Amino acid sequence: MKKIIPAYLRVLVIFFAVFGAMEYFIDSGDRPAFIKFPMVSIFLFVFLFLLIAIEITVNAVDTITYSLLSDEQKAKVDVAKNISFKESEWYKNLLKALTRTQPIENEGQLLLDHDYDGIKELDNTLPPWWVYLFYGCIVFSAVYLVRFEIMGGDNQEMELKKEMAQAKIDVAEYMKTAPDLMDEKSVTLLTDAASLAEGKTIFTTNCVACHRADGGGNIGPNLTDNHWILGGGIKNVFHTITNGGRDGKGMIAWKATLKPKEIQKVASYVLSLQGSNPKDAKAPDGEIWVDPTAAKSDATVATTTDSTQVKK
């Protein structure tokens, strides 16, 4: 019996410890975890009520058992269990408020006329904690009905879809500036001296065996002319270096060796060799490549010029 009060304290400590752990370990963004995950919070509240109900039930059984003891047995129990704390007035009032139990001496007044093979029924009132829990369920169901069925609130499936859509947007924004997540769609041409110098170092370390130090070509094609086997420009060159050349022949894929940022630098350096005309360069391979973006720009300029002339 002495352990009942510490048990209440343990229930509260465990309860708030779980909520604290939710806030600490769960990344709930700008909302508290117990609000963002209401079903978990409701489960914890129900679990707390059940623990309290169990403690009250156990205490009620102990109280009834204690009342059935003789005075001598009660005296021994009082000494052995040290239940002076339990017998305090505030504790009695708390249990009475939570259970509304009647003294066993009043049992005769609670007996109903029902008799089933000698088993009689007591007209006990429902304990307040059970009634409050029942009313709480009714309030929750009303709020749930209005929130999700009338006001059209997002259910868990809709919240998941929105969060996944937002995650895709965030990933796309991150990939625009993340150097190690760059691809041929987001890569840009580098022209600053520092990046080109780093690209030259990478080229010298990995590419000179096939393309020569000056890019004139050896086993691999000449990189200084305007002929390209798999397309020129920063996006095509980045793709070729990353995924390799033609199937069965050509350059290997470097994506397992070089990071995307390193491939961007060496691709930019390769394009900086255009028109350098090294001595004894290899004959052109592939076809002349024209930047389609530049062609569209030239066409737009020509159209604008013609329109201006017509107006004049």
N, C-alpha and C positions, 0 to 999 in steps of 0.2 A: 504493500500500500504506500510505502514511503516514496516509491519510485515514480508515482503518478505525476507529481508536479514537475520533476526533472524531465519526464517524458514530454510534457507539453512544451517545455523549453526546447527540447531536442527537435520536436516537430517544427517549431518556428525557425530554429536555426537552419535546419535542413531545407526548409521551404525557401527562405531568403537566400541561402547559399546557392540553391539551384537557379534562382532568378539572377543572382549576381554572376554566376558562371555563364548564363545565357548572354548577358550583356558583354561579358569580357571576351568570350570565345567566338560569338556569332557576329559576323559583320553585317549589321542591319542597316547600314547607311545613316541617314539623318533621322531615323525613327527608332525609338527603343525596341529592343528585341521582343518584349512581351506584347507590344502593339503590332509589330510586323508579323508575328507568328501567334495569332490569337488562339488557335486550337491547342497549341502547346501550353499556353497560359491557362486556358480553361481546364485542361487535363490536370495541371498542377494544383489549381484551386480545388477541383473535385477530389484529388488525392489528399489534399490537406483536410477537407471536410471528412473524408472517410477515416483518416487517422484520428481526428478528434472524436468521431463517433465511436470508433473502437475503444479509445481511452475512456469515454464516458460509459460505454457498456461494461467494460471491465470493472470500472469503479463502482457502477451500480451493483454488479454481481458481488463485489467484495463487501459493499455496504450491507446487502441483504444477508450475506453469509455471516458477517460480523454481528448483525442484529439477532441472529439465531443462536449465538453462543451464550453460554451461561456467564454469570458475573465473574466467576473465577477464571474461566477461559478468556474473557475479555481483558481481565487484568493482566494475564500472561501475555496476551497478544500486544497490549499496550506497551508493556515493558520490552518485549522482544522486537517489535516492529518500530517502536518510537514514533507513534502516529500523532504526536501532539500538534505537528504542523498541519496535518490533514484536518484536525478537529477545529482549526481556527474558523472564526465566524465568516470571514470573507470567502473562504473556500466553500463552506456550506452554502452560502448565498449564491456563489457562482454555479455550483452544481444544480441547485434548485432552479435557477433561472434557465439553465440549459436543458434540464430534463423535466422539470415540473413533476417530479416524482412525489408520491404520497407515502407517508410513513406506513410501515407494514401493519401498524396497529389499526389503520383505517381501511384495511383490506375488506373488511366485512361490508363497509358502506359502498364499495366499488363493485361488488359482485352483481352480475346480471342474472336474470331468470333462466338463462340458457344452461342446460345441463346435458352433457354428452357423456354417458356412461360414467358419471361421477366427476367428470372434468368440467369445471365451471369457468366462466369467462369474466375477466375484469374490465370495467369501463374506464380504462386509462386514456388520458388525452395524449395526442401525438407530441413528442418532444419538440420544442421550438427549433432546435437545430435542423431537424428533418423538415419542418414546415417552411423555414426560411430557405432551405435548399430547393424545395419544391417551387416556392414562389420565384426564386432566382431563375430556375429553369423556364418558368413561364415568361418572365421578363426577357430572358435571353432569346427565347423562341420568337417573341414579338419583335424585338430589335432585329433579329436575323431575317424575319419575314419582310420587314419594311426595308431593310438595307439591301437585300439581294433580290427580292421578288418584286418590290414596288419601285424602289429607286434605281434598280438595275446596277447595283454595285458589282465590281469585278469579283468573280469567284477565283479559286486557286488556279484553275486552268487558264483563265484570261490573264491573271497576274503573271503566270509563267510565260505566256506568249509575249506579253508586253516587255517583260524583263529580257527575254531572249532577243527580241527585236532591238531593244536598246543596247544590248551587249554587242550585237552585230555592228551597230553604228559606232559604238565606242572602239571596237576592234579595228574598224575601217579607218577611223580617225587616228588611232595609234599607229597603224601601219604606214600612214602617210609620212610620219616623221621618225619611225623606228628604223634605225639603220640595219639591224639584223633581221628585219622582217620585210625587207625591200624585195620587189619582184620587177619583171620587165614592164609592168603597167605603171608602176610608181617611180621607177628610176629616172634620174635627171642627169644631164651632162655636167660634169665638173670641169671648171676652167681655171681655178686658182692654182698657183704655183705649188703650194704645199701638197694638195691632193694629187697633182700630176707627178710630183716627185715621188710620193709614196707608190703611185701606180707604176712608175718606171722601175722602182725597186722590186715590186712583185713580178713585173714582166721579166726583169733580168733574172730573177730566181727561178721562174717556172716556165717561161715561154721562149727563151732564146734558142733552145735546142732545135725547135721546129721553125721559128720565124726569124732567127738571127737577132742580134742585139739592136740593129737599126730598123728592124721590121721588114727588111727586104724579102724575106721568105727563103726557106730552105726545103725541108720536108713539107712544111705548111705553106699556105699561100702568102703572097706579098700583101702586106697590110698598109702600104703607103699609097696605093692607087685607088681609083674609084670603082674598082670591080669587087663584087662581093658574091660569095657562093650562097650564103644564107641571109643576105640582106645587111645593109649598113645602118648607121644611126645608133644612138646609145641603147635604145630598147632592143634592137635585133642583136647587137654585139653582146649586150648583157645576157640575153637569152642563150646565145650560142656558147658563151663561156660557161654559163651555169649548167646547161644541159648537154653540152658536147656538140660535135659536128654531125655529119651524116651517119646514118646507121651502117655499121660494118666497116666504116673507114672514117678518117678525119679525127678531129680533136676529141679527147676524152672529156667527160663532164667534171667540172671543178667545184661543184656545189658541196661536195663532201670535204674538200680541202680548204677552200677559201670562203670567208664570210661574205654575205651580200654587199656589205660596205666595201670590202676589198675588191670584189668583182666590179663594183661601180668605178672604183679608182683606176683599175687596170684597163677597163673598157674605155674610160675617158682618155687615158694615156694613149691607147691604141688609136683612137680617133684623132688625137693631136698629131699623129705621125702622117696624116693625110697630106700628100703633096710634097713630102720631104725629098723624094727622088734619090734614094741611096744608090751607091755605086753597085753595078752588077746585080740589080734587083731581079727577082724572078718574074717571068712573064705573067701577065694578068690571068686570073682564074675567075670564073663566074661571069656575071653580067654587071653592066654599069647600074649602079643603084642611085635613084633620085629620091630625095626626101619628099614624101607625099605632102607633108605639112608645108614645106617650102613651096611646092608646086601650087597648092591651094592659095597660099599667100600671094604668089606672083599672079595667079589668075584673078584674084580679087583686086589687086592693084591695077592690072590691065583693064578690067571692067570699069573700075572707078575712073581711070584716065580717059577711056573712050566716052563715058557718059559726060565727063566734064567738057570734052571737045565738042560733043554734039550740042551741049547747051550753049557753048560759045558761038 
